[in-house]
Amino acid sequence: EAFLFGERGRYAPPGVLGGGPGAMNRFRFDQDDGPHEPPMASKMTGIKLRQGQRVRIESPGGGGWGAALERDPEAVARDVMLGYISREGAERDYAVVLGGDGAVDFDATANLRKKAAA
């Protein structure tokens, strides 16, 4: 049987100075009847697990700092290169477009940021 204790399962950690919210706590496991992902609401008890059964626990992330559309595009490109975020995340979350070589496409980024700000 499993007992879990955690916070941030109902409300994401807030960002500051325009930053977006962080990720919430998540708990996942498979049973014979399929996958389960009960809501993480402070305390969870009585979760039946078999010996050797795999579970996945994702702890909450911190909220963002500062408005994503104001982040330096070169810093976003560096984050992609280091594997902190994906190319898709750079476009979706920061409105930064990267070329095939990983460099910032400044014209496409300016256009995307105009659309995102509208």
N, CA, C and O atoms as a Tinker XYZ file with bonds, in Angstrom:
   472  protein
     1  N      0.840000   -1.171000    0.000000    73     2
     2  CA     0.000000    0.000000    0.000000    64     1     3
     3  C      0.887000    1.236000    0.000000    63     2     4     5
     4  O      1.947000    1.246000    0.626000    81     3
     5  N      0.457000    2.269000   -0.696000    73     3     6
     6  CA     1.247000    3.499000   -0.780000    64     5     7
     7  C      0.570000    4.633000   -0.020000    63     6     8     9
     8  O     -0.656000    4.709000    0.057000    81     7
     9  N      1.383000    5.493000    0.530000    73     7    10
    10  CA     0.945000    6.713000    1.186000    64     9    11
    11  C      1.754000    7.842000    0.568000    63    10    12    13
    12  O      2.984000    7.785000    0.549000    81    11
    13  N      1.080000    8.863000    0.067000    73    11    14
    14  CA     1.770000   10.011000   -0.536000    64    13    15
    15  C      1.358000   11.283000    0.173000    63    14    16    17
    16  O      0.203000   11.456000    0.562000    81    15
    17  N      2.309000   12.150000    0.328000    73    15    18
    18  CA     2.058000   13.452000    0.932000    64    17    19
    19  C      2.707000   14.488000    0.024000    63    18    20    21
    20  O      3.896000   14.385000   -0.276000    81    19
    21  N      1.966000   15.455000   -0.405000    73    19    22
    22  CA     2.536000   16.472000   -1.275000    64    21    23
    23  C      1.627000   17.671000   -1.409000    63    22    24    25
    24  O      0.436000   17.609000   -1.103000    81    23
    25  N      2.183000   18.719000   -1.853000    73    23    26
    26  CA     1.440000   19.952000   -2.096000    64    25    27
    27  C      1.468000   20.241000   -3.598000    63    26    28    29
    28  O      2.171000   19.587000   -4.368000    81    27
    29  N      0.698000   21.217000   -3.971000    73    27    30
    30  CA     0.640000   21.695000   -5.363000    64    29    31
    31  C      0.075000   20.647000   -6.304000    63    30    32    33
    32  O      0.575000   20.467000   -7.415000    81    31
    33  N     -0.966000   19.957000   -5.861000    73    31    34
    34  CA    -1.660000   19.008000   -6.710000    64    33    35
    35  C     -2.955000   19.567000   -7.261000    63    34    36    37
    36  O     -3.527000   19.019000   -8.203000    81    35
    37  N     -3.416000   20.656000   -6.675000    73    35    38
    38  CA    -4.648000   21.296000   -7.151000    64    37    39
    39  C     -4.369000   22.642000   -7.803000    63    38    40    41
    40  O     -5.036000   23.024000   -8.764000    81    39
    41  N     -3.396000   23.349000   -7.284000    73    39    42
    42  CA    -3.074000   24.681000   -7.796000    64    41    43
    43  C     -1.581000   24.739000   -8.088000    63    42    44    45
    44  O     -0.756000   24.407000   -7.237000    81    43
    45  N     -1.251000   25.159000   -9.282000    73    43    46
    46  CA     0.153000   25.226000   -9.693000    64    45    47
    47  C      0.884000   26.328000   -8.927000    63    46    48    49
    48  O      0.280000   27.335000   -8.555000    81    47
    49  N      2.185000   26.138000   -8.693000    73    47    50
    50  CA     2.968000   27.203000   -8.073000    64    49    51
    51  C      2.917000   28.450000   -8.962000    63    50    52    53
    52  O      3.156000   28.354000  -10.166000    81    51
    53  N      2.614000   29.601000   -8.394000    73    51    54
    54  CA     2.488000   30.804000   -9.225000    64    53    55
    55  C      3.841000   31.336000   -9.683000    63    54    56    57
    56  O      4.867000   31.117000   -9.039000    81    55
    57  N      3.814000   32.033000  -10.801000    73    55    58
    58  CA     4.997000   32.735000  -11.266000    64    57    59
    59  C      5.048000   34.126000  -10.639000    63    58    60    61
    60  O      4.104000   34.558000   -9.978000    81    59
    61  N      6.160000   34.815000  -10.856000    73    59    62
    62  CA     6.306000   36.180000  -10.356000    64    61    63
    63  C      6.701000   37.109000  -11.498000    63    62    64    65
    64  O      7.301000   36.684000  -12.485000    81    63
    65  N      6.357000   38.366000  -11.347000    73    63    66
    66  CA     6.713000   39.400000  -12.332000    64    65    67
    67  C      6.292000   39.010000  -13.754000    63    66    68    69
    68  O      7.032000   39.238000  -14.711000    81    67
    69  N      5.110000   38.427000  -13.879000    73    67    70
    70  CA     4.592000   38.060000  -15.193000    64    69    71
    71  C      4.918000   36.648000  -15.632000    63    70    72    73
    72  O      4.523000   36.236000  -16.722000    81    71
    73  N      5.631000   35.897000  -14.803000    73    71    74
    74  CA     5.980000   34.524000  -15.157000    64    73    75
    75  C      4.789000   33.591000  -15.057000    63    74    76    77
    76  O      3.878000   33.821000  -14.262000    81    75
    77  N      4.794000   32.553000  -15.851000    73    75    78
    78  CA     3.708000   31.581000  -15.858000    64    77    79
    79  C      3.787000   30.630000  -14.676000    63    78    80    81
    80  O      4.796000   30.593000  -13.972000    81    79
    81  N      2.728000   29.862000  -14.456000    73    79    82
    82  CA     2.719000   28.912000  -13.349000    64    81    83
    83  C      3.649000   27.729000  -13.607000    63    82    84    85
    84  O      3.957000   27.403000  -14.754000    81    83
    85  N      4.091000   27.095000  -12.523000    73    83    86
    86  CA     4.925000   25.904000  -12.624000    64    85    87
    87  C      4.065000   24.668000  -12.815000    63    86    88    89
    88  O      2.838000   24.754000  -12.869000    81    87
    89  N      4.715000   23.524000  -12.916000    73    87    90
    90  CA     4.013000   22.247000  -13.054000    64    89    91
    91  C      3.455000   21.820000  -11.702000    63    90    92    93
    92  O      3.971000   22.207000  -10.653000    81    91
    93  N      2.402000   21.023000  -11.742000    73    91    94
    94  CA     1.809000   20.515000  -10.511000    64    93    95
    95  C      2.317000   19.113000  -10.196000    63    94    96    97
    96  O      2.862000   18.430000  -11.064000    81    95
    97  N      2.135000   18.694000   -8.953000    73    95    98
    98  CA     2.428000   17.332000   -8.534000    64    97    99
    99  C      1.589000   16.360000   -9.357000    63    98   100   101
   100  O      0.421000   16.630000   -9.639000    81    99
   101  N      2.177000   15.238000   -9.742000    73    99   102
   102  CA     1.422000   14.199000  -10.446000    64   101   103
   103  C      1.904000   12.836000   -9.966000    63   102   104   105
   104  O      3.081000   12.646000   -9.660000    81   103
   105  N      0.983000   11.908000   -9.909000    73   103   106
   106  CA     1.280000   10.535000   -9.520000    64   105   107
   107  C      0.556000    9.624000  -10.495000    63   106   108   109
   108  O     -0.660000    9.726000  -10.659000    81   107
   109  N      1.301000    8.729000  -11.144000    73   107   110
   110  CA     0.713000    7.827000  -12.139000    64   109   111
   111  C      1.141000    6.401000  -11.856000    63   110   112   113
   112  O      2.263000    6.150000  -11.415000    81   111
   113  N      0.229000    5.465000  -12.115000    73   111   114
   114  CA     0.559000    4.051000  -12.019000    64   113   115
   115  C     -0.434000    3.263000  -12.861000    63   114   116   117
   116  O     -1.547000    3.724000  -13.114000    81   115
   117  N     -0.034000    2.091000  -13.287000    73   115   118
   118  CA    -0.894000    1.206000  -14.077000    64   117   119
   119  C     -1.403000    0.079000  -13.189000    63   118   120   121
   120  O     -0.677000   -0.457000  -12.352000    81   119
   121  N     -2.667000   -0.263000  -13.395000    73   119   122
   122  CA    -3.287000   -1.406000  -12.743000    64   121   123
   123  C     -3.839000   -2.295000  -13.852000    63   122   124   125
   124  O     -3.769000   -1.939000  -15.028000    81   123
   125  N     -4.379000   -3.429000  -13.487000    73   123   126
   126  CA    -4.939000   -4.351000  -14.479000    64   125   127
   127  C     -6.045000   -3.699000  -15.303000    63   126   128   129
   128  O     -6.240000   -4.049000  -16.467000    81   127
   129  N     -6.770000   -2.754000  -14.706000    73   127   130
   130  CA    -7.865000   -2.089000  -15.420000    64   129   131
   131  C     -7.409000   -0.843000  -16.185000    63   130   132   133
   132  O     -8.240000   -0.106000  -16.715000    81   131
   133  N     -6.110000   -0.607000  -16.245000    73   131   134
   134  CA    -5.585000    0.518000  -17.020000    64   133   135
   135  C     -4.825000    1.521000  -16.171000    63   134   136   137
   136  O     -4.577000    1.293000  -14.987000    81   135
   137  N     -4.456000    2.642000  -16.796000    73   135   138
   138  CA    -3.660000    3.652000  -16.076000    64   137   139
   139  C     -4.511000    4.445000  -15.082000    63   138   140   141
   140  O     -5.701000    4.676000  -15.298000    81   139
   141  N     -3.876000    4.848000  -14.004000    73   139   142
   142  CA    -4.527000    5.660000  -12.971000    64   141   143
   143  C     -3.682000    6.898000  -12.713000    63   142   144   145
   144  O     -2.453000    6.833000  -12.694000    81   143
   145  N     -4.347000    8.012000  -12.518000    73   143   146
   146  CA    -3.671000    9.257000  -12.144000    64   145   147
   147  C     -4.585000   10.001000  -11.172000    63   146   148   149
   148  O     -5.283000   10.938000  -11.557000    81   147
   149  N     -4.573000    9.574000   -9.910000    73   147   150
   150  CA    -5.443000   10.240000   -8.945000    64   149   151
   151  C     -4.982000   11.672000   -8.701000    63   150   152   153
   152  O     -3.797000   11.980000   -8.829000    81   151
   153  N     -5.914000   12.538000   -8.351000    73   151   154
   154  CA    -5.525000   13.928000   -8.096000    64   153   155
   155  C     -4.660000   14.019000   -6.842000    63   154   156   157
   156  O     -4.998000   13.438000   -5.811000    81   155
   157  N     -3.567000   14.733000   -6.924000    73   155   158
   158  CA    -2.677000   14.919000   -5.774000    64   157   159
   159  C     -3.234000   16.050000   -4.928000    63   158   160   161
   160  O     -3.054000   17.226000   -5.245000    81   159
   161  N     -3.903000   15.687000   -3.860000    73   159   162
   162  CA    -4.520000   16.688000   -3.003000    64   161   163
   163  C     -4.007000   16.514000   -1.581000    63   162   164   165
   164  O     -4.703000   15.947000   -0.738000    81   163
   165  N     -2.836000   16.979000   -1.314000    73   163   166
   166  CA    -2.208000   16.966000   -0.002000    64   165   167
   167  C     -1.815000   15.559000    0.430000    63   166   168   169
   168  O     -0.638000   15.208000    0.347000    81   167
   169  N     -2.767000   14.735000    0.892000    73   167   170
   170  CA    -2.436000   13.392000    1.369000    64   169   171
   171  C     -3.258000   12.358000    0.616000    63   170   172   173
   172  O     -4.443000   12.558000    0.352000    81   171
   173  N     -2.613000   11.256000    0.276000    73   171   174
   174  CA    -3.296000   10.142000   -0.372000    64   173   175
   175  C     -2.909000    8.874000    0.378000    63   174   176   177
   176  O     -1.727000    8.613000    0.598000    81   175
   177  N     -3.900000    8.092000    0.765000    73   175   178
   178  CA    -3.627000    6.851000    1.481000    64   177   179
   179  C     -4.379000    5.706000    0.828000    63   178   180   181
   180  O     -5.306000    5.923000    0.048000    81   179
   181  N     -3.973000    4.491000    1.150000    73   179   182
   182  CA    -4.693000    3.307000    0.701000    64   181   183
   183  C     -4.542000    2.976000   -0.764000    63   182   184   185
   184  O     -5.409000    2.308000   -1.329000    81   183
   185  N     -3.477000    3.416000   -1.400000    73   183   186
   186  CA    -3.261000    3.101000   -2.811000    64   185   187
   187  C     -2.653000    1.708000   -2.880000    63   186   188   189
   188  O     -1.553000    1.481000   -2.376000    81   187
   189  N     -3.359000    0.786000   -3.497000    73   187   190
   190  CA    -2.923000   -0.612000   -3.568000    64   189   191
   191  C     -1.942000   -0.791000   -4.721000    63   190   192   193
   192  O     -2.272000   -0.535000   -5.879000    81   191
   193  N     -0.740000   -1.232000   -4.390000    73   191   194
   194  CA     0.298000   -1.508000   -5.376000    64   193   195
   195  C      0.847000   -2.902000   -5.129000    63   194   196   197
   196  O      0.866000   -3.388000   -3.998000    81   195
   197  N      1.291000   -3.537000   -6.204000    73   195   198
   198  CA     1.910000   -4.855000   -6.094000    64   197   199
   199  C      3.422000   -4.691000   -5.974000    63   198   200   201
   200  O      3.980000   -3.694000   -6.431000    81   199
   201  N      4.069000   -5.651000   -5.371000    73   199   202
   202  CA     5.525000   -5.623000   -5.252000    64   201   203
   203  C      6.138000   -5.552000   -6.652000    63   202   204   205
   204  O      5.757000   -6.310000   -7.545000    81   203
   205  N      7.073000   -4.651000   -6.830000    73   203   206
   206  CA     7.745000   -4.484000   -8.109000    64   205   207
   207  C      6.998000   -3.627000   -9.114000    63   206   208   209
   208  O      7.498000   -3.378000  -10.211000    81   207
   209  N      5.814000   -3.176000   -8.752000    73   207   210
   210  CA     5.024000   -2.346000   -9.667000    64   209   211
   211  C      5.694000   -0.985000   -9.842000    63   210   212   213
   212  O      6.225000   -0.418000   -8.887000    81   211
   213  N      5.665000   -0.478000  -11.045000    73   211   214
   214  CA     6.266000    0.826000  -11.335000    64   213   215
   215  C      5.260000    1.944000  -11.115000    63   214   216   217
   216  O      4.074000    1.817000  -11.418000    81   215
   217  N      5.769000    3.030000  -10.585000    73   215   218
   218  CA     4.974000    4.239000  -10.405000    64   217   219
   219  C      5.785000    5.417000  -10.934000    63   218   220   221
   220  O      7.006000    5.340000  -11.074000    81   219
   221  N      5.092000    6.488000  -11.218000    73   219   222
   222  CA     5.776000    7.705000  -11.671000    64   221   223
   223  C      5.275000    8.853000  -10.802000    63   222   224   225
   224  O      4.074000    9.103000  -10.706000    81   223
   225  N      6.217000    9.542000  -10.176000    73   223   226
   226  CA     5.899000   10.693000   -9.348000    64   225   227
   227  C      6.606000   11.899000   -9.947000    63   226   228   229
   228  O      7.824000   11.893000  -10.128000    81   227
   229  N      5.833000   12.929000  -10.251000    73   227   230
   230  CA     6.391000   14.176000  -10.783000    64   229   231
   231  C      6.181000   15.256000   -9.733000    63   230   232   233
   232  O      5.047000   15.580000   -9.380000    81   231
   233  N      7.277000   15.808000   -9.239000    73   231   234
   234  CA     7.168000   16.858000   -8.224000    64   233   235
   235  C      6.895000   18.195000   -8.900000    63   234   236   237
   236  O      7.206000   18.378000  -10.077000    81   235
   237  N      6.308000   19.134000   -8.149000    73   235   238
   238  CA     5.940000   20.404000   -8.776000    64   237   239
   239  C      7.165000   21.217000   -9.164000    63   238   240   241
   240  O      8.199000   21.174000   -8.497000    81   239
   241  N      7.028000   21.950000  -10.244000    73   239   242
   242  CA     8.090000   22.857000  -10.665000    64   241   243
   243  C      7.812000   24.237000  -10.124000    63   242   244   245
   244  O      6.683000   24.545000   -9.741000    81   243
   245  N      8.810000   25.052000  -10.091000    73   243   246
   246  CA     8.619000   26.434000   -9.648000    64   245   247
   247  C      7.968000   27.250000  -10.746000    63   246   248   249
   248  O      8.103000   26.934000  -11.928000    81   247
   249  N      7.273000   28.282000  -10.364000    73   247   250
   250  CA     6.680000   29.192000  -11.338000    64   249   251
   251  C      7.755000   29.983000  -12.056000    63   250   252   253
   252  O      8.892000   30.078000  -11.594000    81   251
   253  N      7.380000   30.547000  -13.190000    73   251   254
   254  CA     8.323000   31.319000  -13.986000    64   253   255
   255  C      8.633000   32.676000  -13.385000    63   254   256   257
   256  O      7.888000   33.188000  -12.549000    81   255
   257  N      9.731000   33.245000  -13.817000    73   255   258
   258  CA    10.146000   34.576000  -13.379000    64   257   259
   259  C     10.219000   35.477000  -14.600000    63   258   260   261
   260  O     11.057000   35.279000  -15.480000    81   259
   261  N      9.351000   36.453000  -14.649000    73   259   262
   262  CA     9.339000   37.392000  -15.768000    64   261   263
   263  C      8.500000   36.891000  -16.934000    63   262   264   265
   264  O      8.275000   35.692000  -17.099000    81   263
   265  N      8.051000   37.838000  -17.726000    73   263   266
   266  CA     7.205000   37.522000  -18.882000    64   265   267
   267  C      8.013000   36.780000  -19.945000    63   266   268   269
   268  O      9.095000   37.217000  -20.338000    81   267
   269  N      7.472000   35.656000  -20.400000    73   267   270
   270  CA     8.176000   34.807000  -21.366000    64   269   271
   271  C      8.494000   35.544000  -22.663000    63   270   272   273
   272  O      9.546000   35.317000  -23.262000    81   271
   273  N      7.591000   36.426000  -23.102000    73   271   274
   274  CA     7.820000   37.138000  -24.365000    64   273   275
   275  C      8.901000   38.201000  -24.252000    63   274   276   277
   276  O      9.310000   38.781000  -25.257000    81   275
   277  N      9.365000   38.458000  -23.032000    73   275   278
   278  CA    10.438000   39.442000  -22.845000    64   277   279
   279  C     11.796000   38.775000  -22.654000    63   278   280   281
   280  O     12.810000   39.460000  -22.521000    81   279
   281  N     11.822000   37.451000  -22.641000    73   279   282
   282  CA    13.105000   36.753000  -22.467000    64   281   283
   283  C     13.956000   36.935000  -23.714000    63   282   284   285
   284  O     13.456000   36.887000  -24.837000    81   283
   285  N     15.246000   37.143000  -23.498000    73   283   286
   286  CA    16.198000   37.333000  -24.587000    64   285   287
   287  C     16.178000   36.107000  -25.504000    63   286   288   289
   288  O     16.413000   34.993000  -25.037000    81   287
   289  N     15.903000   36.292000  -26.795000    73   287   290
   290  CA    15.861000   35.145000  -27.712000    64   289   291
   291  C     17.153000   34.329000  -27.735000    63   290   292   293
   292  O     17.109000   33.110000  -27.904000    81   291
   293  N     18.296000   34.983000  -27.569000    73   291   294
   294  CA    19.567000   34.243000  -27.533000    64   293   295
   295  C     19.627000   33.326000  -26.312000    63   294   296   297
   296  O     20.172000   32.225000  -26.390000    81   295
   297  N     19.074000   33.770000  -25.191000    73   295   298
   298  CA    19.038000   32.936000  -23.985000    64   297   299
   299  C     18.126000   31.733000  -24.216000    63   298   300   301
   300  O     18.420000   30.632000  -23.752000    81   299
   301  N     17.029000   31.940000  -24.925000    73   299   302
   302  CA    16.121000   30.833000  -25.241000    64   301   303
   303  C     16.833000   29.836000  -26.159000    63   302   304   305
   304  O     16.726000   28.626000  -25.961000    81   303
   305  N     17.549000   30.334000  -27.148000    73   303   306
   306  CA    18.306000   29.449000  -28.051000    64   305   307
   307  C     19.328000   28.633000  -27.259000    63   306   308   309
   308  O     19.521000   27.448000  -27.531000    81   307
   309  N     19.977000   29.257000  -26.292000    73   307   310
   310  CA    20.946000   28.545000  -25.458000    64   309   311
   311  C     20.240000   27.453000  -24.639000    63   310   312   313
   312  O     20.767000   26.351000  -24.487000    81   311
   313  N     19.049000   27.763000  -24.116000    73   311   314
   314  CA    18.292000   26.772000  -23.354000    64   313   315
   315  C     17.932000   25.566000  -24.223000    63   314   316   317
   316  O     17.952000   24.430000  -23.749000    81   315
   317  N     17.602000   25.811000  -25.495000    73   315   318
   318  CA    17.306000   24.708000  -26.423000    64   317   319
   319  C     18.568000   23.881000  -26.652000    63   318   320   321
   320  O     18.526000   22.651000  -26.603000    81   319
   321  N     19.687000   24.554000  -26.902000    73   319   322
   322  CA    20.943000   23.853000  -27.154000    64   321   323
   323  C     21.333000   22.979000  -25.955000    63   322   324   325
   324  O     21.862000   21.882000  -26.136000    81   323
   325  N     21.076000   23.457000  -24.742000    73   323   326
   326  CA    21.426000   22.712000  -23.537000    64   325   327
   327  C     20.390000   21.642000  -23.175000    63   326   328   329
   328  O     20.594000   20.870000  -22.238000    81   327
   329  N     19.284000   21.601000  -23.916000    73   327   330
   330  CA    18.265000   20.584000  -23.682000    64   329   331
   331  C     17.287000   20.924000  -22.566000    63   330   332   333
   332  O     16.530000   20.056000  -22.133000    81   331
   333  N     17.285000   22.171000  -22.089000    73   331   334
   334  CA    16.350000   22.577000  -21.034000    64   333   335
   335  C     14.931000   22.688000  -21.558000    63   334   336   337
   336  O     13.974000   22.379000  -20.847000    81   335
   337  N     14.794000   23.128000  -22.803000    73   335   338
   338  CA    13.491000   23.216000  -23.460000    64   337   339
   339  C     13.639000   22.709000  -24.887000    63   338   340   341
   340  O     14.749000   22.645000  -25.415000    81   339
   341  N     12.536000   22.353000  -25.505000    73   339   342
   342  CA    12.554000   21.881000  -26.893000    64   341   343
   343  C     12.393000   23.063000  -27.850000    63   342   344   345
   344  O     12.050000   24.170000  -27.436000    81   343
   345  N     12.643000   22.813000  -29.113000    73   343   346
   346  CA    12.393000   23.840000  -30.139000    64   345   347
   347  C     10.922000   24.230000  -30.131000    63   346   348   349
   348  O     10.569000   25.404000  -30.246000    81   347
   349  N     10.064000   23.203000  -29.988000    73   347   350
   350  CA     8.623000   23.470000  -29.953000    64   349   351
   351  C      8.266000   24.346000  -28.755000    63   350   352   353
   352  O      7.447000   25.258000  -28.869000    81   351
   353  N      8.880000   24.069000  -27.610000    73   351   354
   354  CA     8.644000   24.877000  -26.416000    64   353   355
   355  C      9.134000   26.305000  -26.587000    63   354   356   357
   356  O      8.517000   27.246000  -26.087000    81   355
   357  N     10.256000   26.465000  -27.303000    73   355   358
   358  CA    10.774000   27.807000  -27.556000    64   357   359
   359  C      9.761000   28.631000  -28.349000    63   358   360   361
   360  O      9.544000   29.807000  -28.054000    81   359
   361  N      9.147000   28.013000  -29.350000    73   359   362
   362  CA     8.147000   28.726000  -30.155000    64   361   363
   363  C      6.850000   28.930000  -29.392000    63   362   364   365
   364  O      6.289000   30.026000  -29.391000    81   363
   365  N      6.374000   27.872000  -28.741000    73   363   366
   366  CA     5.089000   27.929000  -28.045000    64   365   367
   367  C      5.137000   28.855000  -26.838000    63   366   368   369
   368  O      4.248000   29.690000  -26.669000    81   367
   369  N      6.155000   28.725000  -25.998000    73   367   370
   370  CA     6.186000   29.427000  -24.725000    64   369   371
   371  C      6.898000   30.777000  -24.765000    63   370   372   373
   372  O      6.558000   31.678000  -23.997000    81   371
   373  N      7.876000   30.925000  -25.649000    73   371   374
   374  CA     8.680000   32.146000  -25.692000    64   373   375
   375  C      8.561000   32.903000  -27.005000    63   374   376   377
   376  O      9.115000   33.994000  -27.145000    81   375
   377  N      7.838000   32.332000  -27.975000    73   375   378
   378  CA     7.705000   32.931000  -29.304000    64   377   379
   379  C      9.082000   33.224000  -29.902000    63   378   380   381
   380  O      9.343000   34.321000  -30.395000    81   379
   381  N      9.949000   32.223000  -29.845000    73   379   382
   382  CA    11.291000   32.324000  -30.425000    64   381   383
   383  C     11.416000   31.246000  -31.495000    63   382   384   385
   384  O     11.213000   30.062000  -31.229000    81   383
   385  N     11.754000   31.675000  -32.707000    73   383   386
   386  CA    11.908000   30.760000  -33.832000    64   385   387
   387  C     13.393000   30.535000  -34.074000    63   386   388   389
   388  O     14.172000   31.484000  -34.163000    81   387
   389  N     13.773000   29.262000  -34.179000    73   387   390
   390  CA    15.170000   28.917000  -34.424000    64   389   391
   391  C     15.324000   28.351000  -35.822000    63   390   392   393
   392  O     14.450000   27.639000  -36.316000    81   391
   393  N     16.446000   28.672000  -36.458000    73   391   394
   394  CA    16.767000   28.113000  -37.761000    64   393   395
   395  C     17.279000   26.690000  -37.617000    63   394   396   397
   396  O     17.416000   26.183000  -36.504000    81   395
   397  N     17.558000   26.054000  -38.731000    73   395   398
   398  CA    18.051000   24.684000  -38.731000    64   397   399
   399  C     19.357000   24.512000  -37.977000    63   398   400   401
   400  O     19.644000   23.429000  -37.467000    81   399
   401  N     20.152000   25.575000  -37.903000    73   399   402
   402  CA    21.431000   25.517000  -37.200000    64   401   403
   403  C     21.301000   25.851000  -35.715000    63   402   404   405
   404  O     22.300000   25.869000  -34.995000    81   403
   405  N     20.078000   26.117000  -35.252000    73   403   406
   406  CA    19.857000   26.443000  -33.844000    64   405   407
   407  C     19.959000   27.912000  -33.512000    63   406   408   409
   408  O     19.709000   28.316000  -32.377000    81   407
   409  N     20.334000   28.733000  -34.515000    73   407   410
   410  CA    20.437000   30.177000  -34.285000    64   409   411
   411  C     19.057000   30.820000  -34.350000    63   410   412   413
   412  O     18.153000   30.304000  -35.005000    81   411
   413  N     18.905000   31.938000  -33.673000    73   411   414
   414  CA    17.634000   32.653000  -33.654000    64   413   415
   415  C     17.342000   33.239000  -35.029000    63   414   416   417
   416  O     18.195000   33.898000  -35.624000    81   415
   417  N     16.146000   33.000000  -35.526000    73   415   418
   418  CA    15.647000   33.670000  -36.728000    64   417   419
   419  C     14.933000   34.913000  -36.216000    63   418   420   421
   420  O     13.770000   34.857000  -35.818000    81   419
   421  N     15.650000   36.042000  -36.232000    73   419   422
   422  CA    15.148000   37.258000  -35.593000    64   421   423
   423  C     13.905000   37.827000  -36.274000    63   422   424   425
   424  O     13.018000   38.342000  -35.594000    81   423
   425  N     13.823000   37.747000  -37.594000    73   423   426
   426  CA    12.630000   38.254000  -38.279000    64   425   427
   427  C     11.405000   37.418000  -37.928000    63   426   428   429
   428  O     10.355000   37.965000  -37.592000    81   427
   429  N     11.535000   36.091000  -38.005000    73   427   430
   430  CA    10.403000   35.217000  -37.676000    64   429   431
   431  C     10.027000   35.348000  -36.200000    63   430   432   433
   432  O      8.848000   35.282000  -35.850000    81   431
   433  N     11.028000   35.534000  -35.335000    73   431   434
   434  CA    10.756000   35.716000  -33.901000    64   433   435
   435  C      9.982000   37.006000  -33.664000    63   434   436   437
   436  O      9.022000   37.018000  -32.893000    81   435
   437  N     10.387000   38.086000  -34.314000    73   435   438
   438  CA     9.683000   39.375000  -34.157000    64   437   439
   439  C      8.243000   39.250000  -34.607000    63   438   440   441
   440  O      7.339000   39.755000  -33.941000    81   439
   441  N      8.017000   38.585000  -35.728000    73   439   442
   442  CA     6.652000   38.388000  -36.228000    64   441   443
   443  C      5.818000   37.524000  -35.275000    63   442   444   445
   444  O      4.661000   37.840000  -34.997000    81   443
   445  N      6.402000   36.449000  -34.786000    73   443   446
   446  CA     5.683000   35.554000  -33.875000    64   445   447
   447  C      5.357000   36.268000  -32.559000    63   446   448   449
   448  O      4.270000   36.095000  -32.007000    81   447
   449  N      6.297000   37.066000  -32.064000    73   447   450
   450  CA     6.066000   37.785000  -30.811000    64   449   451
   451  C      4.984000   38.860000  -30.977000    63   450   452   453
   452  O      4.221000   39.121000  -30.047000    81   451
   453  N      4.919000   39.475000  -32.148000    73   451   454
   454  CA     3.837000   40.439000  -32.400000    64   453   455
   455  C      2.480000   39.751000  -32.344000    63   454   456   457
   456  O      1.533000   40.260000  -31.744000    81   455
   457  N      2.403000   38.579000  -32.983000    73   455   458
   458  CA     1.145000   37.819000  -32.977000    64   457   459
   459  C      0.795000   37.362000  -31.567000    63   458   460   461
   460  O     -0.367000   37.437000  -31.168000    81   459
   461  N      1.772000   36.895000  -30.812000    73   459   462
   462  CA     1.519000   36.400000  -29.450000    64   461   463
   463  C      1.096000   37.517000  -28.512000    63   462   464   465
   464  O      0.304000   37.285000  -27.599000    81   463
   465  N      1.600000   38.705000  -28.716000    73   463   466
   466  CA     1.288000   39.840000  -27.851000    64   465   467
   467  C     -0.090000   40.417000  -28.156000    63   466   468   469
   468  O     -0.676000   41.099000  -27.315000    81   467
   469  N     -0.612000   40.150000  -29.352000    73   467   470
   470  CA    -1.899000   40.720000  -29.762000    64   469   471
   471  C     -3.070000   40.079000  -29.066000    63   470   472
   472  O     -4.216000   40.456000  -29.310000    81   471
